[in-house]
């Protein structure tokens, strides 16, 4: 049993609805995985413990059907600024990425059974809830304009971690719908 497993706060094989919140924040994310969908959620605060690094609140590992494994870093904000959220994503990457200076190799070793196709997974960072007035400069004046970070992602070595636009706290009827919202499955359209 890997150390990461002891910080699992949700497993879709045991529970029907995943609801993520943090004390002191009005941000909330709720997902109801359907048959054929797999979702595991880990408490990053507890997993990384006393390490003096900023970190987002949760680590999600999921898969829809035979699609790619997806790793989602989730930061739940409520009125705090966007830059702090980005700093948290950037600073946690060395602790989770392979070859990172803060134990990334250990983390990858622990995750090898969770992500059997370790070279075939995507990593996405998501802010849930309000992120304060600093986010206004990233707001889209037209529907086709993308957020700069969404296009470029957060650099990590030779890779880029994709950054999804902030989402309001809401309930998703399936993991597939959540993947669509954050851009993992753009080829699928929402069912009416």
Beta strands, then each sheet from edge to edge (+ up, - down):
strand 1: 8-11
strand 2: 18-20
strand 3: 29-31
strand 4: 37-43
strand 5: 58-64
strand 6: 69-76
strand 7: 121-128
strand 8: 154-156
strand 9: 159-163
strand 10: 170-172
sheet 1: 1+ 4- 5+ 6- 7- 9- 8+
sheet 2: 2+ 3- 10-
end
